[in-house]
Amino acid sequence: MLRDMKIILTLVAVCGYLVSYAQFDLKGHMKNLPTGETVIVNAPLVFGYFDDMNTPLTTDEDGNFSVKLPLDEEKIGYLRWGDRQAFLWMRPGTDLTVELDGSNGQIAFGGNMAEANALLHKLELWKAPLFFTDSKRVAVNEMQTRIIQPYLKQLAAKITKVDASPLTPSEKEFLKAELHYHFIVYVDLYVRTARWPREEWSNFIIEFMQGETPQPKSALQGPMYYSFIDAYVGFLASRAFSNRDDPTKFAKSLKSVYGVSSFDSLMSLAHEHGETFLNWMAVKRAFDANTTERYLAQQIKGKYDDGEVSTGNRLFEALELHNRNSTYLDTLTSIRASLMKRMATINNDIIVPDDYRTFQQIKTFVKQFQGKVVYLDIWGTWCGPCKEEMRYLPSIKEHMEGKNIVFLYLDMDDDEKDNKWREYIQANAITGVHLRKNNDDIQAIWKELMPDDASKHGRYPTYFIFDKHGNLVADDIKRPSDGKDLVKQLEEYL
C-alpha cells in the first residue's frame, strides 16, 4: 500500500509539473490607463490577432494584474493597453512581468522572458516600415536606390543589435528571421500597391523573390514568416503566369504550383472554393507538412472569423482529410459548431427585402423610411477595409438604439456571390436593411449619388446620410471607425 501511495504522489507531482509547464505566467502593473480602457492579452491559434482570443486582465485597486495562460507551444501573442500594443513572446513554462503606462505607451519587462521581449519590442516588427507608410510610390527603376538599399542598411543595424544581445542562439535566429521576412513582406506589399503596369510589378516580384525559399529560417515561426508564405505564393503565381503565352510551359508551371495543369480547371476551383483554397493548394506543394498544417488551420480560423462560412468549411474538410490528427481540430470544431448555430438562428433584425436586387434608384428606395435618418454603407464582401469598418458598427448601433435611424447596406458583388453575401451578413449579425447590385448595375447608383464627381465612383467603402425627409446630406460623412464623431453627426439630423 505504501508503494501505491508513492506511485500516486509521484503521478500527482508529474501532473502538476506538466500543468505548470503548459502555461505562461503573466504578471504586471498598469498606471495611467484611461477610464473605460482595459489591458488585454491575446494568445493566437497560430498567429494574428482575433478578438475572440482576447483575455481581458482584471487589475486590483493598485493596478496590478496576474494571469496564467494555457500554452502548449511557443508563439507570439499580443498585449494591448488602451490604444497601445506590443508583441508578446510567450513560451510554455516561463514567466513575464510587464510595467505599463497608459499615458505614454511605455512598457518595461521582467522575468524569464524579459530580455527576449524587450528586444522584440525595440525591433518594432508590428509596425510597417516608413517606406511603406508613405502613400507615394516610386517608379520600378528607382526601387533599388530609393527603397531597398536604404532599408537594407537599417536592417543590417537591427541585425547587429540582435547579434550583440545576450539572447540564446535560437532566440537570435528567430528575431533575425522575422526581420528578414518583415522586409520581404513589405516590399511585396509596396510593389503590389504601386499601381505599376501589371507586367512591371510581376517581373519585379519574380526577380526580387527569386532567392527566397519556403524553408523557415528559424525553428520558431512567427507572424512575419506566415505573412511571407502569402508573399511567396504570390511570387509562385506570378512566375507561373509569366509563361501564359507558351501553352506548354504555362500548363507545366500551373501543375508545379497548384497540381492542376489546366487554367480552366484552376479557375473553376477558384470560383467554387475561393482564392484562399488555391493558395492552400500552392502552400501544400511548396512548404513542409508542419507549416502547411499551421497555415491551413490559421486560414480556417480567419474564414470563420470573417463570416466566410462555405470557404471555411471547405478548408476544414481539407484539414480533416490531410491532417486527421491535427491538434487544431478540436478548437476549430468548437468554433465551427458555434458559427453554424449562429447561422441557423433567425435574426429578424437582418432584413433583405424582396426587391434587394431589382430596385432601380436608391433615393426612391429610401423614401419608405420617411421620418428616419438613413445611414447608407456601400461595400463588398471582397473589400477588406469595408469589413474592417463594420467591426465598429455594434458600438455605433448601441449608442443609437431606440432612435429613428436606419442602417442601410448596399453590397457590390457578382450575382453568383449572392449566397456568400447572405452568409456574411448572417454570420456577422449585421443588423439593418440589405441590398445588393453587381458591378454593372451599381454604376447607375453611383451616378445617382454622385452625379458631379465620377472620380469617386467605385470607392469602397463609401458612406452617405439621408435626412428624415429623404434628402441626401452633402457633408463629409464619417465612417464607423470615427466612433463618437459619427454618432454626433447622425444625431445632428435626428
N, C-alpha and C positions, 0 to 999 in steps of 0.2 A: 504493500500500500504506500509506503514511504517512497518507493521508486516511482510509482504512478504519480504521486504528488509532485515530485521533482520534474517529471516529464511535463505535467500540466503547467508548472511555474515557468519552465523553460519556454513552452509554447506561448504563454502569455507575454513573456519578455520579448520573444521574437516578433510576435504580432504587434506589440507596442512599438518596437523599433521600426517595423515596416510601415506602420501608420504614420509615425513621425517623419519617416524618410519621404513618404509620398505626399508631402505637403510643403508649402512655402510660408514661412512665418514673417509677416509684415507688420511692423510697428512704426509709430511716428507721432509727430506733433504738428498741429496746424495753428497758425496765427493769422490774423487779419483776413479771415475768409468772409467775403461779402455775404450779407444776410440773404438767406434763401438758397445759397450755393452749398454743394456737398463735395466731399472727397470721394472719388470713385476709382476702384481698381478693376481692370478688365483683363481677364485671362482668356485668350482666344482658343478656339478649337484647334486651329493650326497657326494662322496668322491673321492680322487685320482686326479692325475694331467693329464689333457688333453690339448694339445696345443691350440685347438680351443676355450678353455675357458679363454685364456690369455687376459689381458688388459694391453697393454704397457703404461707406465706412462711417460708423457712428462715433462721434467724438464726445468725450466727457466734458465737464464744465471747464476744464483746463486746456481743452483742445487736443487731448491725447486719444489715440485710436490703436487698435490691435486686431489682427485677423489672421487666421490660419487657413490658407487657400489649398484645397485639394490639388495636387500637381503630380502627375505620373511621368512627366518628361520635361526636359529643359525647353523653355520657349521665351519669346519676347512678348510681353504684355504691355499694358498702358496704365499710366497713373494720371488722373485728371483732378485738378483742384481749381474751382472757379472756371475761368476761361483759359487756364494754363494746362499744359500736358507734357508728359515725358514718356519715353520708352522705359519699360521695366524689365530688367534681365532677371528672370526667375529660374531657379534651379531647385529641384526636389531636395529636401533635407537641409536647406540653408535658411538663413535669416537676413533680413534687411531692415534697417531703420531709416526713416526719412524725416527731415525737418523742412516744413513747407511754409511759405509766406505768400498769402493771397494778394498782398498789395503790390509786390514787385516780381512775383513769379519765381523767386529764388527757391532752390532745393539743395539740401545737403544730405549726404548719405553716410550710414554707419552699418556695422555688422559684417557678416561673412562676404556679402556681395557688394560691399561699398565701393571698392576700387573699380570693379568691372562696370558698375552702374554709373559711377562718376565720369569715367572716360566715355562710355556710351552716350551720356548726356552731352558732354562737351563736343562730341563729333556732330551733333545735331542732324542725325540721319532721318529724323521725322520731317525735316524741312526740305522744301525744294531749293535747289541752288539758285543764286541770283540770276544767272544767265537764263534760267527757265522762267522766272517770275517777270522778267522784262517782256512786255507784250509785243515789242518789236522783234522781228526775226531777221537774221542776216541772210544774205544770199548763200547758195550752196558753196560757191568758190571762196567764201570767207570763213567757213566753219572751222577750219584748222587754226587759222591765225587769231580769230576773234573769240572763239568759243572753246575748242578742245585744248589747245596748247596752254592758254591761261589757266584753265581749270585743272589740267594735269599738274601744274605747279602747286596749286592749292592742295590737290590730292596727295602729292608727294610729301608736303609738310605735315599733313594729318597722319600719314603712314609712319613718318619719323616719330611723331608723338606717340603712336601706338607702340612702336618698337622700343621706345625709351621707358615705357611704363613698366611697373612691377608685376604685370599680369602673367599668367601662365602661357606657354607657347600656344596651346589650343585656344585660349581666350583671345590672344593677339591674332591668331589665324582667322578667327571668326570676324573680328572687327575689321580687319583688312579686306576680307571677302565682302562684307556688307558695304564698305566704302567703294569697292570696285563696282559692285552691282548697282549701287546708288548712282554712280557716274553713267554707267551704260544705260540704265532705265531712263534717266532724264535727258540724255542726248537723243535716245529713241523717241521720247515724247516730244521733244523740241522739234525734231525733224518732221514728225507726223502732224504737227500743228503749225508748220511754217507756210503752208499754202503754196509750196513749190509745185511745179508740174509733176504729175504722178511719176513719170519716168525718172525725174531728177531725184526725188526723195527715195524712190525704190532702189536706184543704183547706189545712192549714198549709204542706205541701210545695209545693202549687201556687202559693200566694201568695208564699212565700219565694223560690222559684226562678224566678218569672215574669220577672225582669230578666236572667237568665243567658242566654248564647248559647253554641252549640257551638264558635265560633271561638276558638282558643287566644289567650291574652293575651300570649304571647311566642313568639319563633321557636323556642326550645328548649322542648320539652315534658318536664316532669319527672314523678316518680311521683305527685304530688298531682293533676296535670292528668288523668292516666289514671284515678285514683280518682274524679275529678269526672265522667268520662264515665259511669261506672255510676250515679252520683247523678243525672245529667241524664237518663239513660234511664229511671230510676225516676220522675222528675218527668213525663216524657212519658207514661209508662204511667198514672200517677195522673190526669193531665189527661184522657187518653182514656177511662178507666173512670169518670170523674165524669159522663160522658154516657150511662152504660149504661141509664138509664130512658127514653131517647129513641132508639129503634132506628135512625132515620135518621142522627142526629148521631153515635151510637156507631159505626156502620159507617164513616162518613166519618172519624172520629177514628182508628179502627184502621187504616184504609187509609193515612192520613197518617203514622202512626208506624211501622207494620210492613209496609205494602204489601199487607196482607190485610184485606178488609172483613168477613169472616165470623168471628165469635167461635169457632164450632165448628172452623173451619179453623185458627185460631190455636192452639187447644188441642190439635188433632191434631198440629201441628208441634212443640209443646212436649212432647207425650207421646213423639213419635218421636225428636226430636233434642235435647231438653233446653232449659232456660231460657236457657242461655248462647247457644244458636243464635238464639233470639228477640231477645236483647239485641243480637247482632251485626246482625240484620236492621234493628233500630232505629238502630244506630250508622251503618250503611251509608247510610241515608236522611238522617240529620241532620248527620253530620260530613264533613269533606273526605276525599278519597281517600287521602292520605298517612296521616292519623290512623286511618282505617278499616283500612288495611293493617297498621299497627303494632298496633292493638288486636286484630285478628284473630290475628296472629302470637303475641301475648302469651297470648291465650286458649287457643290450641292448645298452647303450651308448658305452661301451667297445667294443662290437662286431662290431658296425657300425664304430667306430673309427679305428678298426683293419682291416676293409675291409671284415669281415666275414658276408656277406650280408644275406645269407639264414638263418643262425643261428640267426642273429639279428632280422630278420622278424618273425621267429617262436616265439621268446621270446616276440616280440612286440605284436603279436596276443594274447599271454598268458596274457600280461598286460591289453590289451583291454577287454579280457574276464573276468578276475578276479578282475580288478581294473578300471572299466569303468569311474570312476570319479577321477582318479589319476591326481594330479597336475603336474605330469611329462609328461603327454601325449602330451600336446601342444609342448613342447620343443622337445621331441623325434620325433613327427610327422614332425616337420620342418627339423630336422636332416636327417630323412629318405627320405624326398622329395628331399633334396639337393643331397643325396647319389644316389638315383635312377636316378636322372637327369644325374649325372656323369657316371653312369653305362650305360646309353642309348646313351652317346656321343661316337662316333667312334674316337679312338685315333690312328692315323696312325703310331705313333712312338712306339706303343706296337706291336711287331712282334712275332707271333707264326708260325714258318714255317711248311710246310706240314709234314716234317719228324721229328717234335719235339719229337715224342715218339719212332720212329723206327731207328734213326741214331745209328750207331754201335760204332764209335770211335770219341772222342771229337777232337783229333788232325786233323782228316780228315775233320770234320765239320768246324773247324776254318780256313782251307785253303782258303775258299771262301772270307775271309776278308784280303787277301794278301795286304800289303801296309798299314795296320792299326794295331794299338795296340789293343789287346783284353783283357779286364778285366773280368775274369770268377768268378762268385759268385755261390758256391754250397750251397744250402739252403733247407728249407722245411717250408710249411705253419704252421706246428705244432711246429716249433722251435722259441721260444721267443727271444733268442739272435740274431737269423738271422733277424727277423723282426725289432728288435730294431736298428740293424746296418743299415737297409735300410732307416731309417728315416734321416740318414746323407747324403744319396746319392744325393738329389736335389742340395745341395750346391757344391758337387764334380762335378756334371754334368754342373753346371753353370760355374765353373772355366774352364772346358774342352770343352765348347761349341765351335763348329766350327773347332775342331781339329780331326785328324784321329784316333779316338778311338771308339771301340765298347764295349758296356756293355752287357755281355752275362750271362744269368742266367740259372743254371741247378737245377731244383727243384726235391727233392725226396719226392714223395707222392704216395700212392697206386692208382691204376687205377680208383677206384671208387671215388677218391677225385679230379678227373680232373676238374669238374665244380667249386669246391671250390677254386682250384688253379687259374682258369681263373678269377673267381670273385675277388680274392685277388689282382691280378696284375692290373685289370681294375679299381677297387675301389681306389687303392692307386696310380694309374697313374705311374706305374713303367715302364718307357720307356726303350727300349732295345730289345734284342732278347731273347726269352724264350723257354727253353727245359724242358722236364720232364721225369724222369725214376722212376719206382717203386724200392723198396729196393733190390729185387733180381737182377734186371738188372743194377742198378747203381754200383754194385760191380766191374764189368768189367771196368768201367770208373775210379774208384779209383785205380785199379791196373795199368791202363794205365798212370795215372798222377803221382802215387807214387809207382813204381814197387819195390823199395828197402826199403820201410818203411810202412809195413802193420799196424803198431801200430797207424798210423794217419788216417787210412781209417775210414770213418764214423764220422768224426768230423765236426759238423755243427755249425756255418758256416765255410767254408774254402775258401780261395781266391787264384787265380792264375793269372799270366800275361803271355800272348803270345806276342812276339815282332812282328815287321812288316813282318818278314819272316815266321811267324807261329811257331817259336821256343819257347818252354816253358822256362821261366826265372826261374833260381834256387834261386833267392834272397828271403829273408824273406819278404813276401808280406804284405803290410799294409792293414788295414781294413778301411771302410768308416769313422768310428769314429775317425780315426787318422787324418782326415781332411787334413790340408796343407801338412803333411808328405806323404799322399797317392798321392796328386796332384803332388808333387815334384817327387815321384817315377815314376808315369806314364809319366811325361814329359821327364824323362831320356831316354825313349825308343821311343819317337816320332821323 
